[in-house]
Amino acid sequence: MPSPGRTSRRRGGGSKSHRLIVEQLARSGHECHVLTPDEFPERSVPAADLSPSGVAHGTLGKVRLWRALDTESLAHTLRRVVADVNPDRVLIPNDDHHWTIIRAALESAPGRVVCIVHTLQQLPFGPQAYRTDVDATDLLARCAGIICVSRAAQDYLRQVGIPSTTIYPNVYEGLTGLEPNKAGRAAMFVTPSPYKGIDIVLAMAERLPYIDFVGVRGWATAEDDEQRISQARNVELIEPDPDFSRLLRMARVVLMPSLWEETFGYTCVEAMLHGIPVIASDVGGLREAKLGVPYVLPVNRITGYRDSGLAWRPYAHVPAQDIEPWVSTLAALWEDADLHAAVAEQSYAAANSFVGGLGIGQIVAYLRDLPDNPDPIRQ
């Protein structure tokens, strides 16, 4: 599974999901190889020599690692790794900003490329795209298969006639059956930024000064977001933790007022697994991630993007928001202990039921049953 690389920024839920899919495939007995521009992890074991085609490699547990010298050389290195390994399937995340990696995969492993769609904004078409690209859309259509992590993403691809399959990845290992969290004292939000509704959160904090708000710095949090938070008396910004459960112990309610089309909402389900009520916006896959439990609130979505010089974080055109539903909903959950307990119990039950039905077997079956097709676009 090649990774476009994010050495210049923090990783988001998509990166975590890619890693867990590979680890789960490896544990289930499949030979897995990962190509990355990042330094090998400290726990890995580098090989003493290069591969036959001259690529640095090593192992991390049951996963074989391959390293490109930098992000720009990923596509060239991918061709060499495919020649060395001759994989049955090549899994590509859709956050390949210039679609050079997927092009290299299609050329070196025709009929074997599967794209995993985690980020609607990184797709090269449609109203949510950072930028549109007809040629890149054609590349996506050439894939032997496409896995979407939500029905919302599958519906989005269906608009341009590209078939795909929804498979919810299990990114929640070890999180079922936990003791519900009842000690939280803050309203928590993740990745403060225009994408994730920082305007709504800061307005709520001003209207509800008796509530402490905690933001977890994330991949899109910029200096101006940090400055705005520092000026709010009841809002604190904290650093992320690889073990998100440790941070969730602080949360009485989790806020997800996203203004862009979330592809799913891993944070939503994870909070609910801890018995924490989540207030989410009605965008993209967040309604799915709420699993039928209150609350899903309206927002005015981002209307477009413009270049910022960073392909992964363009400027967003953010419309004005009606914060009244957000203020009243949070206030009710905060002040009514019985209401909070009821929503917490519903959240816990729904999330545990949902995650109990997930497993790597769905992805294994999908990859196994894909027809061998030398190049779908030429049929």
C-alpha positions as CSV (number, residue, x, y, z in Angstrom):
1,M,0.0,0.0,0.0
2,P,1.8,3.1,-1.1
3,S,1.4,6.3,0.9
4,P,1.7,9.7,-0.7
5,G,3.5,10.8,2.5
6,R,2.7,13.6,4.9
7,T,6.1,14.4,6.4
8,S,5.2,18.1,6.5
9,R,2.1,17.7,8.6
10,R,0.2,15.7,11.2
11,R,-1.6,12.7,10.1
12,G,-5.4,12.4,10.1
13,G,-7.9,9.5,10.4
14,G,-7.3,8.3,6.9
15,S,-3.6,7.6,7.6
16,K,-4.5,5.7,10.7
17,S,-7.0,3.7,8.8
18,H,-4.5,2.8,6.1
19,R,-2.0,1.6,8.7
20,L,-4.5,-0.5,10.6
21,I,-5.8,-2.2,7.4
22,V,-2.3,-3.3,6.5
23,E,-1.6,-4.5,10.0
24,Q,-4.9,-6.5,10.1
25,L,-4.2,-8.0,6.7
26,A,-0.7,-9.1,7.8
27,R,-2.0,-10.6,11.0
28,S,-4.6,-12.6,9.1
29,G,-1.8,-14.3,7.1
30,H,-1.4,-12.1,4.1
31,E,2.0,-10.9,2.8
32,C,1.9,-7.1,3.0
33,H,4.3,-4.4,1.7
34,V,4.2,-0.7,2.5
35,L,5.9,2.0,0.5
36,T,6.6,5.3,2.3
37,P,8.7,8.4,2.0
38,D,9.0,8.6,5.8
39,E,11.9,7.3,7.8
40,F,11.4,3.7,9.0
41,P,9.9,3.5,12.5
42,E,12.3,2.9,15.4
43,R,10.7,-0.5,16.0
44,S,11.4,-1.6,12.4
45,V,14.4,-3.8,11.3
46,P,16.1,-2.4,8.2
47,A,17.6,-4.9,5.7
48,A,21.4,-4.9,5.4
49,D,21.2,-4.4,1.6
50,L,19.0,-3.0,-1.1
51,S,16.4,-4.9,-3.0
52,P,17.3,-6.3,-6.6
53,S,16.0,-3.0,-8.0
54,G,17.9,-0.9,-5.5
55,V,15.2,0.1,-3.0
56,A,15.8,0.3,0.8
57,H,13.6,-2.1,2.7
58,G,13.0,-3.6,6.1
59,T,10.4,-5.2,8.3
60,L,8.0,-4.0,11.0
61,G,6.4,-7.0,12.7
62,K,4.8,-8.9,9.8
63,V,4.8,-6.0,7.4
64,R,7.5,-5.4,4.8
65,L,8.6,-1.8,4.5
66,W,9.9,0.0,1.4
67,R,11.3,3.5,1.5
68,A,11.3,6.1,-1.3
69,L,14.0,8.9,-0.8
70,D,11.2,11.5,-0.8
71,T,7.6,12.2,-1.8
72,E,8.6,13.2,-5.3
73,S,10.3,9.8,-6.0
74,L,7.4,7.7,-4.7
75,A,5.9,7.0,-8.2
76,H,9.3,5.9,-9.6
77,T,10.0,3.8,-6.5
78,L,6.6,2.2,-6.7
79,R,7.3,0.8,-10.2
80,R,10.5,-0.7,-8.9
81,V,8.8,-2.3,-5.8
82,V,6.1,-3.8,-8.0
83,A,8.7,-5.3,-10.2
84,D,10.5,-6.8,-7.1
85,V,7.3,-8.0,-5.4
86,N,4.7,-8.7,-8.1
87,P,1.8,-8.1,-5.8
88,D,-1.7,-9.6,-6.2
89,R,-3.2,-6.2,-5.3
90,V,-1.9,-2.7,-5.0
91,L,-3.9,-0.5,-2.5
92,I,-3.7,3.2,-3.0
93,P,-5.2,5.9,-0.7
94,N,-7.1,8.6,-2.6
95,D,-5.0,11.4,-1.0
96,D,-2.5,11.4,-3.9
97,H,-2.6,15.1,-4.5
98,H,-1.4,15.0,-8.1
99,W,-2.5,11.4,-8.9
100,T,1.1,10.5,-9.9
101,I,1.2,7.5,-7.6
102,I,-2.0,6.0,-8.9
103,R,-0.9,6.5,-12.5
104,A,2.4,4.7,-11.7
105,A,0.4,1.8,-10.0
106,L,-2.0,1.5,-13.0
107,E,1.0,1.4,-15.4
108,S,3.0,-1.2,-13.4
109,A,0.2,-3.3,-12.0
110,P,-2.7,-3.0,-14.5
111,G,-5.9,-4.8,-13.3
112,R,-4.6,-5.0,-9.7
113,V,-5.0,-1.5,-8.4
114,V,-7.6,-0.8,-5.7
115,C,-8.2,2.8,-4.4
116,I,-9.4,3.4,-0.9
117,V,-11.5,6.6,-0.7
118,H,-11.0,8.3,2.7
119,T,-11.2,12.0,1.7
120,L,-13.9,13.4,-0.6
121,Q,-12.1,16.6,-1.0
122,Q,-9.1,14.8,-2.5
123,L,-11.2,13.3,-5.2
124,P,-10.7,15.0,-8.6
125,F,-14.3,15.8,-9.3
126,G,-17.6,17.0,-7.9
127,P,-18.6,20.0,-5.7
128,Q,-16.5,19.1,-2.7
129,A,-13.2,18.7,-4.6
130,Y,-10.2,20.9,-3.7
131,R,-9.6,21.0,-7.5
132,T,-11.1,19.1,-10.4
133,D,-9.1,17.1,-13.0
134,V,-10.7,15.1,-15.8
135,D,-7.6,13.1,-16.4
136,A,-7.4,12.1,-12.8
137,T,-11.0,11.1,-12.8
138,D,-10.2,8.8,-15.7
139,L,-7.4,7.2,-13.7
140,L,-9.7,6.5,-10.8
141,A,-12.2,4.9,-13.2
142,R,-9.4,2.6,-14.4
143,C,-8.9,1.0,-11.0
144,A,-9.9,-2.7,-10.7
145,G,-11.8,-1.8,-7.6
146,I,-12.7,1.1,-5.3
147,I,-13.4,0.8,-1.5
148,C,-15.3,3.7,0.1
149,V,-15.3,4.0,3.9
150,S,-18.9,5.3,3.9
151,R,-22.1,5.2,2.0
152,A,-21.8,8.9,1.6
153,A,-18.5,8.4,-0.3
154,Q,-20.1,5.7,-2.4
155,D,-23.0,8.0,-3.3
156,Y,-20.5,10.7,-4.2
157,L,-18.7,8.5,-6.7
158,R,-22.0,7.3,-8.1
159,Q,-22.7,10.8,-9.3
160,V,-20.1,10.5,-12.0
161,G,-20.9,6.8,-12.8
162,I,-17.9,5.3,-11.0
163,P,-18.9,2.0,-9.1
164,S,-17.5,1.3,-5.7
165,T,-18.1,-0.8,-2.6
166,T,-18.6,0.5,1.0
167,I,-16.6,-1.3,3.6
168,Y,-16.3,0.3,7.1
169,P,-12.7,-0.4,8.3
170,N,-12.3,-1.5,11.9
171,V,-10.2,1.3,13.3
172,Y,-11.5,0.7,16.8
173,E,-9.5,-2.4,17.9
174,G,-9.6,-2.9,21.7
175,L,-12.3,-0.2,22.2
176,T,-15.4,-2.4,22.6
177,G,-16.9,-3.2,26.0
178,L,-15.1,-0.3,27.7
179,E,-16.3,1.1,31.0
180,P,-18.3,4.2,29.9
181,N,-16.6,7.5,30.7
182,K,-18.5,9.4,33.3
183,A,-15.7,11.7,34.6
184,G,-15.3,14.1,31.7
185,R,-15.7,17.8,32.5
186,A,-15.1,19.5,29.1
187,A,-16.6,19.9,25.7
188,M,-14.0,18.5,23.3
189,F,-13.4,19.2,19.7
190,V,-10.8,17.9,17.3
191,T,-8.6,19.6,14.7
192,P,-9.6,23.2,15.3
193,S,-9.8,24.8,11.8
194,P,-12.3,26.3,9.4
195,Y,-12.9,22.9,7.9
196,K,-13.9,21.5,11.3
197,G,-16.1,24.5,12.4
198,I,-13.9,26.5,14.7
199,D,-16.2,29.5,14.2
200,I,-19.1,27.6,15.7
201,V,-17.1,26.3,18.6
202,L,-15.7,29.7,19.6
203,A,-19.1,31.2,19.3
204,M,-20.5,28.5,21.6
205,A,-17.7,29.1,24.1
206,E,-18.5,32.8,24.2
207,R,-22.2,32.1,24.7
208,L,-21.6,29.4,27.3
209,P,-18.8,30.7,29.6
210,Y,-19.5,28.2,32.3
211,I,-18.4,25.3,30.0
212,D,-14.7,24.5,29.5
213,F,-13.8,23.7,25.9
214,V,-10.8,21.6,24.9
215,G,-9.5,21.5,21.3
216,V,-7.1,18.8,20.2
217,R,-4.6,20.1,17.7
218,G,-4.8,18.3,14.4
219,W,-3.5,18.2,10.8
220,A,-5.4,21.3,9.7
221,T,-4.8,23.5,12.8
222,A,-2.9,26.6,11.7
223,E,-1.3,29.4,13.6
224,D,-4.3,31.7,13.2
225,D,-6.5,29.0,14.7
226,E,-4.2,28.7,17.6
227,Q,-4.2,32.5,18.1
228,R,-8.0,32.7,18.1
229,I,-8.2,29.9,20.7
230,S,-5.6,31.6,22.9
231,Q,-7.9,34.7,23.1
232,A,-10.9,32.7,24.4
233,R,-11.0,32.5,28.2
234,N,-12.7,29.1,28.4
235,V,-11.0,27.3,25.5
236,E,-7.8,25.3,25.8
237,L,-5.7,23.8,23.0
238,I,-3.9,20.5,23.8
239,E,-1.6,18.2,21.8
240,P,-2.8,15.0,20.2
241,D,-2.1,11.6,21.7
242,P,-1.7,8.3,19.8
243,D,-4.0,6.9,22.4
244,F,-7.0,9.0,21.9
245,S,-8.8,7.3,24.7
246,R,-6.6,9.1,27.2
247,L,-7.8,12.4,25.8
248,L,-11.4,11.4,25.8
249,R,-11.3,10.9,29.6
250,M,-11.5,14.8,29.7
251,A,-14.7,14.9,27.6
252,R,-18.3,15.2,28.8
253,V,-19.5,15.9,25.3
254,V,-17.6,15.8,21.9
255,L,-18.4,18.5,19.3
256,M,-18.0,17.8,15.6
257,P,-19.4,20.9,13.8
258,S,-17.6,20.2,10.5
259,L,-18.4,22.4,7.6
260,W,-16.9,20.3,4.9
261,E,-18.2,16.9,3.7
262,E,-16.8,14.5,6.2
263,T,-16.2,11.1,4.5
264,F,-17.2,9.3,7.7
265,G,-16.3,10.3,11.3
266,Y,-14.0,7.9,13.1
267,T,-13.8,10.3,16.1
268,C,-17.6,10.2,16.4
269,V,-17.8,6.4,16.8
270,E,-14.7,6.3,19.1
271,A,-16.3,8.9,21.5
272,M,-19.5,7.0,21.5
273,L,-17.7,3.7,22.3
274,H,-16.6,5.5,25.5
275,G,-20.2,6.5,26.3
276,I,-19.7,10.2,25.4
277,P,-22.5,12.0,23.6
278,V,-21.5,13.6,20.3
279,I,-23.1,16.7,18.7
280,A,-22.3,16.5,15.0
281,S,-23.1,18.5,11.9
282,D,-25.3,17.0,9.1
283,V,-22.6,16.8,6.5
284,G,-21.3,13.8,4.4
285,G,-20.8,10.6,6.4
286,L,-21.2,12.2,9.8
287,R,-24.9,11.2,9.9
288,E,-23.8,7.6,9.2
289,A,-21.2,7.8,12.0
290,K,-23.9,9.0,14.5
291,L,-25.6,5.6,14.0
292,G,-29.1,7.0,14.5
293,V,-28.3,8.6,17.9
294,P,-29.0,12.3,18.6
295,Y,-27.7,14.9,17.8
296,V,-27.1,15.8,14.1
297,L,-27.4,19.6,13.5
298,P,-27.6,21.7,10.4
299,V,-24.7,23.9,9.2
300,N,-24.0,26.0,6.1
301,R,-21.3,24.0,4.3
302,I,-18.1,25.4,2.9
303,T,-18.8,26.7,-0.6
304,G,-15.4,26.3,-2.2
305,Y,-11.6,26.4,-1.9
306,R,-8.7,28.5,-3.2
307,D,-5.0,27.8,-3.4
308,S,-3.0,28.4,-0.2
309,G,0.3,27.0,-1.5
310,L,-0.4,23.8,0.4
311,A,-2.1,21.1,-1.7
312,W,-3.5,19.4,1.4
313,R,-4.8,22.5,3.2
314,P,-6.3,25.1,0.8
315,Y,-8.2,28.2,2.0
316,A,-11.9,27.5,2.5
317,H,-14.8,29.8,1.7
318,V,-16.8,29.6,5.0
319,P,-20.3,31.0,5.1
320,A,-22.0,32.5,8.2
321,Q,-23.5,30.0,10.6
322,D,-26.6,29.9,12.8
323,I,-25.2,28.8,16.1
324,E,-28.5,28.7,18.0
325,P,-29.1,25.0,17.6
326,W,-25.6,24.3,18.7
327,V,-25.8,26.5,21.8
328,S,-29.2,25.2,22.9
329,T,-28.3,21.5,22.3
330,L,-25.0,21.7,24.2
331,A,-26.6,23.6,27.1
332,A,-29.4,21.0,27.4
333,L,-26.9,18.1,27.5
334,W,-24.8,20.0,30.0
335,E,-27.5,21.0,32.4
336,D,-29.9,18.0,32.2
337,A,-28.2,15.0,33.8
338,D,-30.9,12.6,32.8
339,L,-30.8,13.7,29.2
340,H,-27.0,13.4,29.1
341,A,-27.2,9.9,30.7
342,A,-29.8,8.8,28.2
343,V,-27.9,10.0,25.1
344,A,-24.6,8.5,26.6
345,E,-26.3,5.1,27.0
346,Q,-27.7,5.2,23.5
347,S,-24.3,6.2,22.1
348,Y,-22.5,3.4,23.9
349,A,-24.9,0.7,22.8
350,A,-25.1,1.8,19.1
351,A,-21.3,2.1,18.8
352,N,-20.6,-1.2,20.4
353,S,-23.2,-2.9,18.1
354,F,-21.7,-1.3,15.0
355,V,-18.1,-2.1,15.7
356,G,-19.0,-5.7,16.7
357,G,-19.9,-6.3,13.0
358,L,-16.7,-5.0,11.6
359,G,-13.6,-7.0,10.6
360,I,-10.8,-7.4,8.1
361,G,-12.6,-10.3,6.6
362,Q,-14.8,-8.0,4.5
363,I,-11.8,-6.4,2.9
364,V,-10.1,-9.8,2.3
365,A,-13.2,-11.1,0.6
366,Y,-13.5,-8.1,-1.6
367,L,-9.9,-8.2,-2.7
368,R,-10.1,-12.0,-3.3
369,D,-13.2,-11.8,-5.4
370,L,-12.2,-9.0,-7.7
371,P,-12.0,-10.3,-11.2
372,D,-8.5,-10.5,-12.8
373,N,-8.7,-7.7,-15.4
374,P,-5.7,-6.6,-17.3
375,D,-6.8,-3.0,-17.7
376,P,-10.5,-2.1,-17.0
377,I,-10.5,0.9,-19.3
378,R,-9.7,-1.1,-22.3
379,Q,-12.6,-3.5,-22.1
